[in-house]
Amino acid sequence: MHTIDRKLLRDFRRLWAQVLAIALVLACGVAILITSFGMYFALDETRAAYFERNRFADVFAATRRAPLSLFGEIAAIPGVQTVEARVTGDVILDIPGRADAVVGRVLSLPDMDQPRLNLPLLRSGRWPETASEIAVNEPFAKTNGFVPGDVIAANLHGRKRQLTITGTLLSPEFIYTLGPGALMPDNRTFGILWMRRAGAAAAFDMVGAFNDVSLTVGATARIEEVTDALDDLLDPFGGLGAYARDRQQSNAFIDAEIQQLRSMAMILPPVFFGITAFLVAMVMGRIVTLERSEIGLLKALGYSDVEICIHYLMLAGLIALTGILIGWATGTWLAHGLAELYADFFDFPFLLFRVSPWIYGLAGFLAVATTTLGATRSALMAARLAPAIAMQPPVPPKFRRTWTDRAMARARLSQPTVMILRSLTRWPLRSALTSLGLSMAVAAVMTASFMTDGLDYIIDSAFYQTNRQHAMLLFAQDVPLSALQEVARLPGVRQVEGQQSHSAILRHLHHEKRIAIEARMPGPDLSRVVSSDGMTLDAPPGGILLSERLAAQLDVGAGDVVSAEFSSGKRGTYELTVTGVVPQYFGLGAYVDHAYLNRLFRQSPRISTANVTLDDARIDDLHAAIKDIPKLAGTIMMTQTRRSFQNTIRKNVTIMTTVYVVIAVLISVGVGYNSARIQLSERARELASLRILGFDRAQVSYILVGELMLLAMLAQPLGWVLGRLFIELMVRGFSSDLYSLPLIIKPATFSFASLVVLTATFVAAMVVRRRLDRLDLVAVMKTRE
């Protein structure tokens, strides 16, 4: 081993604490890159494999009732390869031993075969064979403790029938299973039931007909042309609009999750790599300054400029190697843990978890490039030093009295305070970079804490301001307004309001969006449209209220006119004036006046949903009653939905906040510790001189710790600004048609972020301060600097 190589290893051992502090920051970037990219590709590849193996459809459409004779015409659409027509419908289930009603979605299976598309995977038991047998989705069975052979009752078209469970299935259609109107999956109260076609057709009056169709298309076919042709065929039979698989509910949620992982991979790692480059530049610059004589000696012994440059780059490379190894191990562990969470959250039959080698290679390459970039300036400076100059002490910097010195003199500050302020003003670049690093830590904590602020606001907005009902009763078809009187007579019902919903395509210029338009009566109390200032809004006759994200996608504002093509109700195209734009964080909302819509459709007042408030003491009686109402297709217990949403979100947010706080602490410790060590090495003679002149340890410590803490205090405003910027990027990256995050930052978020960073910085400074007590004053005063 060459002498210069032994020096490299000796320096690495001597600087182990600083190396570890930098490596941990670098490891955070590597780990997040591996975790986010790893899970991004794992989810994407798992979904692609599942869809291919189980023949997931490319196009879906629902209709009121279409004859089976239409099947051949659908199959003849240019580009169509495979067609699956079936019967679907929602039913109320009566589970033995359960007081509450459960909603089931029935899907028909071919009478003598398996489906050609959206093929369910048999997980246990066997396929149903008779009209009184069903298979259920596996998560629903597990949550409720069902096994093959169990019997449940279902209200099928007004008749209660006993159905025997023969097996459990998983389907590519229901990777993320949401019940009607639900915000979160609830496998306890919503399940999927597969029944042979004969039984399903008889139950929903669909003999010789179908109300749901899916199909696959060829690789060269245009999806838009296929959906348009399918809409034309289904339109006379009450078609509700065809859509591609990217708008299929379950698949859309997975797309949103994949997009979030991609955003995380693009936003967070660069922050850590940037901080690492800064730390490496700080440490390497100081090392080269302290080792001038060693550099001159090495050159005198015959080492070339290139060898000297490579020597210092290799020291940075060892820092990178340490961070890479820690980051690889941590990233793999986090990715495995995240994979298990996804396996629980999404109903995949398998998860192709495999972090590709190229992702590890990319993370390693970026880590090495980061440290190399940070060390390059110092390495080149060492290579350019002439031996004779390097053997001499560096030329002291030239200072002159400035206005800041005069201001400090007038303020009569103590000498230690003056020394702190002079250090900051005479090394402005280093001070600014140190403060920037600490501000990044503040931004990291704010980014995590913001999730709590935003979700609290969403919960308040969705469950206490807009949707204030205790339950929603969903009718299988639109019913007369008089049905509200029947609902009001149900046990436990205190208050009832009705609303109507219709599928439509909104168009403006070249923009269009397929959504559900809700018709609401003026002055509702239970389900309301609330403006950003908390006022309840009603859509006037002829007008429409749009959610902010929907308005942005259509490029409209108040006063603009949109075209609404209804695919349910009295089908047709109508012009509506946008009368307002309102915030909404779940879905894309559009609201019109109930009476106006009924006049537009030339029909008597009708409703499709009844919102109710309940007497808690009589909820069991209500469930018992609605199990026997044939017109009902389902119920949504909003109190239970709210509780489930809060519990799930709180758990995820707690995990995320903990991770981000740990990351912020590592950044603070990395920046603070290295800054304090460099200050100590640079000012050792100065501090030792103060001790000899009679300053006590507290005063000397104040200079070291006070400078770093002042930089940390100065970092707070910039950290708050950067934190808001990162939060805005997260809000944009996480926004989708399904949900969005509000840009809400509470004052406590700023103070919590500052407290975490200031505490971590102070601890790092106190660790370095202990070295002051062990300074050999005589040895320090004999040094050349």
N, C-alpha and C positions, 0 to 999 in steps of 0.2 A: 504494500500500500504506500502510495506516495505521501510525502509530508503534507501537501496541501489537502489531501483527502483525510488524513488524520485530523487536521485542523478543522475540516468541515464537520466531522463527527463530534469533535470536542465542543465546537461552537453550538451544535445542535443540542447537546446534553446540557450545556451551560444555560441556554436560553429556553429550556423545556417549558417553563411556566408561560412565557410569552408566546411560544410556538403553540402550546395547547389552547391558549385563549383565542388566538387567530384561527387555529384549525377548527375549533368548535363553531365559530361563526361561518366558516367556509362549509363545514359539514351540514349546517342547516340548509344552505342553498342546494347542496348536492342531494340531501335527503328529500327535500320538497320536490325537486326536479324528478327524482326517481319515483316518488310516491304518486305525484300527480300524473306524470306521463305514463307510469306503469299502469295505474288504474284506468287511465284514459283508454289505453290500448286494450287492457284486459276486458273492460266493459264493452268496448266496440267489437272486439273479436268474439267475445262470448255471444253477444247479441247476433252478430252475423252468422255464426255457426248454428245457433239455435234456430234462427229464421230459415236457414237453408235446409237443415235436417228435417224441420217440421213444416216445411212448405208454407211459410207465412205469406199471406196475400200482398199484392201490390196496390190494389184498389178496393175500397169498401163503399157500400151504399146501403141505406135503409129506405124502406117504403111502407106505405100503409098496408097494402095488400095487392100483390101482383100475381097473375096466374102462372103456373108452371110452364105453360106453353110459351112463355116469353124467354125461357131458358135458351132455346136454340138461337133466337135473335141476338141475345147477349153474347153467346159463344161466337157468333159470326162477326162481331165488331172487329175491324182490322187491328191486328196486334195482340188480341186476346188469346191466351194459351189455355188456361184452365178456369173453369167457373164452378163456384160452390154456392148453391141457393139453399137457404134454411129458414127455420122459424125461430124467432126469439121473442121473449117477453119477460117482464118482471112480475114476481108473485110474492105474496106474503106467506112466510113459513111459520109453522107452529112447532117449536122445538120442545120435546118432552122435558119437563122439569124446568122450563124457562118461562118466566112471566112476560118478558118483552118480546115483541114481534121482530122477526128477522126477515130481511129482504133477500130473495134469490133471483138470479137471472137465468132463465131457462134457455138453453141452446139445443137445437135439434141435431141429432146424428142420423146419417143415412140408415134406413131400416135394416139393411143386410150387410153393411160394410162400414169401413172407417172413412172419415172425411178425406176429401182429396186435397183440401187446403186447411191451413191453421190446425194441423194435426195435433191433438192432445197426446201427451205422453202418459201412459198408464204407470202409476207409481205403486199401487197396491190393489188387490182384489181383481175384478174382471170388468169387462165392458157391460153396460146394461143390455138386456135382451128383450124385455117386455115393456108394455106401456106404463107399468107401475114401478119400474126400476129406474134408478138414476145413478150417475157418477157425479162426484162433487170435486171441486178443486182442493188440492192437498192442504194449503194453508187454512182454509175454512174448516176442513175436517180436523186438523191438528188442534186448532184453537178451541174448537167445541168438543173435542174428544170423541169424534165420530170414527167408527170402524165399519168395514163391510158387514152388512147384516142389520145395521141400525135402521130404524124407521122414523121418518119425519112426516108431518102433515103439511100440505100446501093448498092454498085457496086458488084453484085453477078455474077461472071463468065462472066464479060464483059457486063452485062445488069444492068442498074440502075432500082431498084425496090423500090416502096413505101411500107414501113412496119409500121404497126400500133402497138403501145405499148399497151398491155392488162393488164400488171401487173408488179410488181417488186418482185425479188427473192433474197434470200441469199443462198449460197452453201458452204458446207464444203470444196470444192475444192479451193475456192477463199476467204479464210480468209485474206490473204495478196495478193492483186491483182496486179501483175506486167505485164505490156505490153511487147511485143517482144523487147528484148534488153534493157529494162528500168532498171534503178538502184533504183528507188523509185516508189511507187504506185502513179498514177496520174489518179484519177477518172474523171477528166475533158476530157481527151483525149483518154482514153481506157475503154471499157466497155464489159461486157459479154452479149450475146444475145442468148436466148433459142428459138428454132424454132421447129415445128413439123417435124418429120423425112422426110416426103414426100417433103416438101419445101426445107430442107437442102440438101437432096440427089440430087434433081434436080439442085440446085444452084451450087453444087460442083462436078457434074457428078459422083455421088456415088449411083445411082439407083442399088439396089441389092448388094450393097457393103458397107463397113465401113472402116474408117481409124483411129479409136481410140477404144480401148477396156480396160475395167477395170474389176476386179474380186475380190472376197473374197475367202479366204482359211480356212480350218479347223484348229482347235487349234493345232493339232498334225502334220500338214503339214509343210514341210520345204520350206520356201520362195524361196531359191536358186534353188531347184529342179523344182518348179513351173515356175519360170522365165525362166529357161533354156528350159523347155518343150514348153513354150509359144513362146520363140524366135525361136525354131525349126519350129513351125507351121507357124509363120509369116514371116520367112526368105524368102521364095520364092515370097512373095508379097510385098517386100520392107520394112520389119519390121525394126524399128529404135531402137529396144532394149527395153526389159521389165525392170521395176524397181519397188522396194518396196515403200511403202508409205513414208518411212523416206527420200526418195529422191524426193518426190513430192514437187514442188517448194514452194507452200504456206506453207505446213507443215514443210519444211526444215527451213524456216525463223522463224517460231514459235519455233522450236527446238533450234535454235541459241539464241533466246531471253530468253528462259527458262534456257539455259546453262549459260548465262550471269548473271541471277539472282542467280543461284546456286553459281557461282564464287564469286559474291558480298557477299553472306552469309558466305562463307568459309574464305574470306580474311579480310574483314573489322572489323567485331565484335571482333575477338581476339585482335586486336590492342587496342581498347577502354577498353576491360576488363583488359588487361595487364597494361595500364596506370592507371586504377582505383585501381588495386591491389597495385601498387607502391605508389599512393597518400594516400591510406588508411594506408599502412605501415608507411609512413612518419608521418602522423598526429597522429596515435595511439601510435607510439614510443615516440613522444614528450609528449603526454598526460600522459602516464605512468610515464615518467621522472618527469614531473611537479607535479604529484599527489602522489609522494612517501609517503608523510606524511599521506594523506588521506587513502592510501592503508594500511599502518601500523595501523591506527586507526580502520579501518573496521575489520582488522584481530584481533585486540585487543578486539573488541566488540563481537567476536565470529563467524564472517563470515569465511567460509572455503576457501581453495585454489580454489576449483571447482567453488564456487559462485563468487569469484573475477574474475576468468577466464571467466565465462559466462557473467559477467557484461560487460566486455570490448568487448566481441564478440557480445553482444546484441547492443552495441553502433554502431559497424560496421554494424550490421543487420539493424538498423534504417537508416543508410546511404543507404544501399542496397534497403530498402523499398521505400525511397524517389526517388531513381533513377529508380526503377521498375515502380512506379506509373507514373512518368513523361514519361518514355520510352514507357510504354503501351499506354498511351494516344497519344503521338506523333507518335508512330509506327502505331497505328490504323488510325490516321488522314492521315499520309503519304500513307498508303496502299490504303485507299479510293481514295485519289487523283491520285495515280498511276493507280488504277483500271479504273478511268475515262479516263486517257490518253490512256490506252490499249484499252478501248472500242472505242475510236476515231480512234486509229491507226490500230487495227485489226477489221475485219468485222465479229464479232460474233453476233448472234441474241440475245444472253444473256451472262452474265458473272456471273459465280458461285463464287461470292466473299464471302469467309468465312474463316477467319483466325482461324484455329483449336485451341481449348483450349490447346492442348499439346504444340503448338508453344509458347503461352504465358507462359505456365509452364516451358518450356525449357529455355526461356529467363530469367524468374525469378530465376530458379535454378542456372543458370550460374552467374547471378548477385550476388546472395547470396554467392555462392562458391567463387567468386572473392574477395568480401570484407572480407569473412572469412579467405581466404588464406592470404590476406594482413594484417589482424589483429592478426593472430594466434601467431606470434613470440612475439609481444608486450603483448598479453594476458597471454601467458605462463610465460613471464618475470615477470609480475605483480603477478601471482599466486605463483611464487617461492620466492618472497621477504619475508624474515623473518620480523616479526613486529618490532623487535628492530633495524634492519638495515634500514627498510623502513622509520622509524621516523627520521633517520639521513640524512643530506644532502648527495647527491651522491659524491663519491670520485672524486676529480677533475682529469681530464686526465693529464698524464705526457707528457710533451713536451721536446724536446731537440733541440738545434741549429743544423740546417741541412744546406746542400749546398744551398738550396733555400733561406734561411735567409741570408747567406753570399752574395748570388747574388743580393738580394734586397738591401742589405746594400751598395754594390758597385755601384748599379744603382742610389742610393740616391733618392729612391721613397718617396713620402709623406707618413706620418703615416697612413692616412685612406686607401691609396692604399695597403700598407703593410698588414694592417688588413684584407683587402679583400682577398689578395693572400694567407695569412696564413690560413684563414678559408677554402679556397678551398683545400689546400694541406694537412691540418690536419684532414679534414673530406672527404676523397676522394670518399668513396662509396656513401655518400649522394649527393655529388656534381655530381658524374657520373650519378646517377639515375635521378636527376633533369634535367640534360642536355639531358639524353635519352628521358624523357617525352617531352621536348620541340622539340627534333629532330623528334619525331613522328608527331607533329603538322606540321612541315615543310614538311614531307613526304605526309601528307594528302592534303596540298594545291598543292603540285607538281602533285599529282595523278589527281586532278581535272583540273589543267591547262594544263596537258599533252594532254587531250582530244582535246583542241583547237589546240595545235601544230600538233597533229597527223591528225586531220581532215583538217586543212589547207594544209598539205602536200598531203593528199589523193585527195583533190579538185584540187590542182595544177597538180598532177600526172595524175589523171583520165581525167580531162577536158582541160588541157592546154598543157600537154606534150604528152600524148598518143592519146586521142580522141579529135582531134582539129577540126573536122567537125562541121558544123552547123546543119546538118540533115543527117539521114540515111534512104534510101528508100529500103524497104524489098520486094523482089520478092516472089511470091507464090511458084515458082519452079525455079531451076537454068536456067538462060537464057544465050544466046551467049554473048561473050564479046562486040559484036557490039551494044548491048543495051546501053552501056555507051554513045554512040553517040546520041542516042535518049534522054537520060537523060540530056546530055549537052545542048540540044536544048530547054529544058524546061525553062519557064520564070524565071528569077532571078538567075539561076545557073551560078556560076562563075568558079568553079573548080569541077572536078568529078574524083573519083577513085573507083575501084571495088575490091571486095574480095569474097571469097567463104568459106562456112562453111559446115562441115560434122560431123555427129555423129560417135564416135568410142570408142573402149575400148583399153586403153593403159595397157600393161602388162610388168612387169619386175620381174623375179623370182616368188615369190608367191604373189606379189602385183598386183592389177589391179584397174583401175579407168575409169568409163564411163564419157566422156567429149565431148565437141565440138572442133574439130580441125579447125583452121582458116588458109586458104591459102591466102597469101598476095603477091603482086607484089613487086619486089625490089625497094628500095628507095621511099617508100610512104611518103606523106607529111601530110595527114589528119589523118589516123589511123595508129599509129606507135607502134613498140615494142622498149621500151627505157630501157637501162641498168641502173644499180644503179649509174653509174657515168654520166648519162645524154646522152650517145651515142645512136644513132638509130641503131638497129640491124636488119639484114635480115637473115632469115634461108637459108642456102645454099642448093642446090639440094641434096636430100637424107638425109638431117638433119632436126632436129626439135628443136625448142626453147620451154622451159617449164617454167612456173611460179615457184617461189621458193617453195610455199606450195605444188604444184603438184609434183615437184621433190622430196620433202621430203617424201610425201606419197608413192611414187613409189620407194624410196631409190635409186635414180640415181643421177649422176652428169655428167658434160661434158665428153664426150668420151664413155659413156655407150650406149648400144643398147636397145631400147624398141620395143616391138611388138605392132603394131597398127591394130586392127581389125575393119574395117570400116563397118558401118551398113547403110550407104547411099553412093551415087555415085556408083562406080564400087566396089561392095562389095567384101571383101577379107582381108587377113592378110598380112601385109608388115612390114619389119624391117627398123627402122629409128634410126639414130645415134643422140644422144643428143649433140647439138653443143653449147648450152649455157643455163644458168639459169638466169631468170630475175625477178625483183620484180613486183608484181601485187597485188592490194588490193581488187579488186572486181572479184569474180569468180576464176576458175582455168584455166589459159590460156595455150594453146598449138598452136604453129605457124609453118607452113611449107611454102616452096616456091610454088607460084601459078603455074608456068609453070611446075615444077616437078610433082605436084599432077595431073595436067591434062595429062601429059605423062604416069603417073602411072595408071590412069584410062582409058588411050587410048581414050581420048575424045578431041574434040576441046575446046579451052579456054572458060570457062564459069564463071559466077559470080552469087551470090545469094543476094548480098547487094551492093548498090551504096552509097558511102560517098560523100557528096557535101558541098561546101560553097555557101552562098547565098548573094544576094543583099537585104538588109533589106527593101528597098523601094518596092520590088516586091514579097514579101513573100505571100501576099494574092493572087496574080496571080498564083504563084506556087501551092498553095493549090487548087485553082479552077481547075488547069490542072490535077493534080494527082488524083482528085476524079473520073476522067473518064478513067484512065489507067487500063485496066483489069488485067494486069500481076502483079500489085502491091498488096501485102497482108497487107502492113502497112507502117507507117512512124514513125520515132523517131526524134523529134525536140530537139537536144542536148542542145541548148541554154535554152530552157524551162526546160529540165531535170536538167541542172546545177543550174538554179535559184531555182527550187523546192527543190533540194537536199540541197542547201545552207540554204534556209529559214528554212526547217525542222530541219536540224542538228543544226543550230545556236540556235534555240529555246530550243532544248533539252540540248545542252551544257551549255547554260546560266543557266538553272535550276540546272544542276548538279554542275556547278562551284560554284553557290551561296550556295548550300547545303554543299559542301566540305569546303568552306571558313568559314561558320558558325561553322562547326565541328572543324576546326583548331583553330578558335578563342576560342571556349569552352575549348579545350585541353590546349591552351596557358594560358588562364585565370585560369583554374583549377590548373595547375602545378605552374604557377607563383604566384598566390595569396597564395596558401598553403605554398609554399617555403618561400615567404616573411613573412607570419605570423609566421612560425616556427622560422625563423631567428630573428624576432622581440622578440618573447617570450624567446628565448635562450639568446639573447644579450641585453636584456633590461637594466640590471645593467651596462653592458659595455658601452652602448650608453649614459645612464644617467650620468655615470662617465665622459664621454667626454664632455657632456654639462656643468657639474660642473667645469671641468678643463678649460673651455673657448672656446671649439669648438662651432661654430655657427650651426644653423639648417641645412644649406646647406651642411656643411662638414659631419654632422652626417647622413643626408639623403643619401649622396653619398655612405657611407659605405653600407647601406641597399640596395639601388637601384642598386648601382654599382656592387655588388656581383651577384645579380640576372641577370642583363643585361650581365655581363661577361659570366655567364653560358649559357645564351641564344645565345651569339655570338659563344661560343665554340660548341654549339649544331648544328650550321648551316652545317658544313661539313658532320657530321654524318647524319643529316636530308637529305642532298642531296643524300647520298649513299642509305639510306633507301627508299627515294622517287623513285630512279631509280629501286630499287628492287621491290617495289610495282607495278611500271609501267610495269616491265617485267612480273610480275604475271598477271596483267590485260590483257596484250597483249596475253599471252598464253591462258587465260581463255576466252577471247572474240573472239579468232580466230576460224573460221569455213570454210567450203567449199564455203560459200557465200561471205564472206568478212573477212578482217583482219585489224588490226591497225598497222601502222608502229611505230617502236620505235624511235620517233623523239622528242627530248627535246631541246628546244631553250634556250639560256642564260637568256632570260627574264623570263622564268619559274622559274629558280633558284632564281633570284632577287625578283620576286613577292612573292614567298613563304616565303623568309626570311623577307621581308618587313612586311607581314601580321603578322607573328609570333612575330617579334621584337616589333611591335607596340602594339599588344595585351598584350605581357609580360610587356612592359613598363607601360601601363595603369593599369594593375593589381598591379604592384609594387607601383605606385603612389597612388592607393587607400589605400594600407597598410601604405604607408609613412605618410599619414595624421594622423595616430595614434601617430606618434612621437610627433606631436605638442600638443597632449593631455596627454602625459606622466606626471604623478606626480613624480617628481624627488625624493622627500623625501620618498614617499611610495615605490618606486622601490628600492632605496638603502637600505631599511629596510628588503627586502625579503632575504630569506636564500640563494638564488642562485645569 
